Amino acid sequence: MANVTLVTGFLLMGFSNVQKLQILYGLLFLLIYLAALMSNLLIITLITLDVKLQTPMYFFLKNLSFLDVFLASVPIPKFIVNNLTHNNSISILGCAFQLLLMTSFSAGEIFILTAMSYDRYVAICCPLHYEVIMNTGVCVLMASVSWAIGGLFGTVYTAGTFSMPFCGSSVIPQFFCDVPSLLRISCSETLMVIYAGIGVGACLSISCFICIVISYIYIFSTVLKIPTTKGQSKAFSTCLPHLIVFTVFIITAYFVYLKPPSNSPSVIDRLLSVIYTVMPPVFNPVTYSLRNNDMKCALIRLLQKTYGQKVYFI
């Protein structure tokens, strides 16, 4: 029997071994994390408190903001602490929880984005039946299923990955625990469980992508029939941001989770991981809310209620 050294913990590589650069990266990610946290919490607060935002579109946006907060809060605080303390170690249990939560929240986000595309399809293509089709019960059911399937997928992925022993190098060439890096240091010769998880993940992602593409084919064909340019512009303004966000998220998630393990992960791999973990929580609030008049009006009403005087945005 071969003499192997089992891994009892991992080292996250990060972006640099230079301490001054580590501090710089830590502070930079701290600012990005605070921006993502505050912007998403603002969206959650506005949608919760404003009666005029109690619609299916904003209900799903609220769920998306929750997922963005949770997704960013799993790897980024650990990365910040590691850089500021110059300690890149993470326990096997900590790595397992990180993988479980990240895969659960990212899978849940894909399903929420799919539900949002269906909501836009019904709103634009079947406006007369919108309130009947997208009633409260249906919206809650779609959101609950998204969270539940995300959790199930994360559990299968994590159980499959950590059901095998790890040996050899304990270095993970990422700033968080990811499946491709863990597969590289696996001692197991049979990886059927994790490959089954990867297959399920690929099928679910492709199914969501197909649903969104079909929804937007109908949406764009309907929008182009709108006689006024103003009506077309309003419809496109609510649909195109969603399509852009989903495309970026699904492509980067594919490269992070579904790409085959590599013996020499490149800087591009880590860059894609940053885009996948940092960009959605930061840019989703901007994409969906900064140019949204309903959200602006809700913020004005909240400030007026808080300070008791009129507030104007330029």
N, C-alpha and C positions, 0 to 999 in steps of 0.2 A: 504493500500500500504506500502511495507517495506521501512524503512528509510535507505537509502544507501548514502554513501559519494562518489561522483563522483571524479575520478582521473583527475587532471589538469596538471600533469607532472609525470615523471618517474625518478627512481634512478637506474643507471646501477651498478650492484654489483661489477664487476671487479674480481680481483683475491685475494685481501687482503685489510683489513681495517687498517693495520699498515702503517703509513706514510712513514717510511724508505723503506719498501718493495714496496710501491706504486711508489716512486721515482725510485727505481731500475727497476721495470717493465716498467715505462715510458721511461727511457733511453734505456732499452733493445729493446723495440718496436720501438723506434726512429731509432736505428741503423738498425734494420731489415727493416723498412719502407724505409730508405734512400738507402739501398742495393737493394731492390726490384725496387724502383723508378729509380735509375741510370742504373741498368742492363737492364730494359725494355725500357727505353728511348734510351739507346745505340743501342738496336736492331732496334727500330723504325728509328733512325737516319741512321744506316748502310743500312737498306733496302730501305729507301727513297733516299739516295744519290748514292748508288752503282748501276750502270746499270746492272751488271751481276746478281744481286739479284731480278730483275724484273720478277719473275716467280710466278705461282699460289701458290706454296708451301710457298714461303716467303711472298706473299701477305696475305695469311691467318695467317701466323705467326705474321705479323705486326698487324693485327686486334686483334689477341690473346693478344699481348703485350699491346695494347691500353686498352683492357678490364681488363687486370691484373692491370694496373696502376689505372684505375678508381675504380675497385673493392677494391683494397687495400686502396685507398684514402678516401673511405666512412667511415669505422669504426675506422681505426687505428689512424689517427690524433686526433679524438675526444677522443679516449682512452688515448693517450699520454697526451693531455691537462688535462683530468680528473685526471690522476695520479699525474701530476706535480703540479696541483693547489688544489688537494685533494677535488675536487668538482665533484660528480658523477651524477649530475642532467642533465636531457635532457627534453626539452619541447615536448608536444604531436606532434607539427608540425615538430620539428627536428627528432623525432622518426619516423614519417610517411615518411619524405624524405629519412631517412636512410634505411628504409625497402623497399621503392620504388626503390631506386638506387641499393641496394644490390641484390634484386631479379631480377631486369632488367639485370644487368651486369652478374650475375651468370647464368641466363637462356641464355643470349646471348653467353656466353663462351661455354656452352654445345653445342649449335648449330654450333659455329665456329669449335669446336673440331670434331663434326660430319662431317662438310664440309672438314676438313683436312683429315679425314679417307677416304672419297670418292676420294679426290685428290690423295692420296697414292694408292688407288685401281686402279684408271685409269692409273696412272704413271707406275705401276708394271704389271698390268694385260692387259692393252691395250696401250702399249707404242707407237705404230705406229699411233694411233688416239688421242694421249694425247693433242697435240696442238689444234686440232679441237674441241675436247670435252670441254677441260678446257680453252676456249678462254677468253679474257678480259671481255666480256659482261656476260658470265656465272659466272665468279668469283665475279664480282661486284654484280650481282643479288643474289648470295648465301650469300655473306657477308651482304648485305642490308636486306635480309629477316631474317637473324640471329639477327641483331640488332633490327629490327622492332618487331619480335615475342618476343624477350627478353623484350622490353619496354611494349608491350601489356600484357605479363604475369605479369610483375611487377606491372602494373596499376591495373589489376584485383585482384591480391593478396593484394595489399595495400588498395584498395577501400573496399574489402570484410572485411579486418581486422578492419579498422577504421570506418566502417559503424555502429559499435556497441559501446555502452557505456562501460567504464571501471570503476570498483568500487573495494573497498577493498584495498589490498596492492598495492603500487605503485612501488615496487621493482622488477626489471627485473634481474633475476639471470644469466646474461650474460654480456659481455663487449660491446654489441651492441643490438639493438632492433631486436628480432626475433619473428616469428609468434607463436610458441609453448608457449613462456613466456607470450605473450599478450593474448592468449586464456585463460590462467589460471586466469587472472584477469578480464575477460569479464563478464559483467552482463547479457548478452543476453542468452536466452535459445534456440534460433534458430540460428544456425550458417551455414545455407544452402549455403550462398554465399561463405564463406571462405572454406567450405568443397568442394564446386564445384571447387574453385581455386586449392585446394590441389589435387583433382582428375585430373584436367587438367594438373597440374605440373607432377604428377606421370605418366600419359599417355605419355606426351611429352618426359620425361626422359627415360621411357622404350622404346619408339619408337626409340630415338636416340641410346640407348644402343644396340638394336637389329640391327639397321643399321650398327653400328660400328663392332659388332660381325660378321655379314655376310660379311662385307668388309674384315675383317682380316682372315676369313676362306678362302676366295678366294686368298688373298694376300699370306698367308703362304703356301697354296697349290701350288701357282705359284713359290714362292721363292725356295721351296724344289726341284723344277724341274730344277733350274739353275745349270749348270754343274760345275761351278767353286766355290770354297769356298769363294773367294774374292767377287764375285757377291752376294752370299748369305749374307755375312757379311755386305756389304754395304746396302742391302735392309733391313735387320733386324735392322741396326743401325738407320734408319730413321723411322721405324714403331714401334719398341718396346717402345721407350721413349714416343711416343704419346699414346700408349695403357696404359702405367703405369700412366701417368698424368691424363688421362680421368678416369681411374678406381678409383684412389684416390679422385679425385674431385667429382665424382658422388656419391661415398659412403658417404663421409663426408657431401655433400650437402643434401643427403637423411636424415641423422641423424639430421641435423640442421633445415630443413624446413618441412620434411614430417613425422617425428616421432610424436606420440600422445603426448599431453601436459602432463607433470608430475608435481605432487605436491611437489616433492623434487628433483630438478635437481642436478645431481651429478657433481663431478669434471671432470668425463669423458665427460660429455656434453660440458663443457667449453673447454676442451682439443680438442675435435673434432671441435669446432667452431674456435679455433686457427688454426688448420690444414687446415680447409676450407678457412679461410680468408687470412692466411699468407703464407702457403706452395705453392700454385700455383703461386702467383706473384714472389716469391723468387726462386723457383726451375724450373719454366718453362724456363727462360733464360738459366739456367745451363743445363737442360735436352736437349733442342733443339739446343743450340748454342755453348756451351763451347767445345764440341768435334766435332763441325761442321767445316770442313776445309774451306767451302765457306765463312762462317762468319769470320773466322780467317783471310782469305785472304782479305776480304772486310775491316776489321779493319786495317790491314797493309797498304792497299792502302790509306785509309783515313788519317792515321798518316803520311805516306810519303807525301801526298798532303799537309797536314797541316804544317809539319816541314821541308819539302824539303830535307829529307835524308832517306836512307834506314833503315828499322826497321825489326828486326828479333825476332821471338818468339822461345823460347826453347821448 
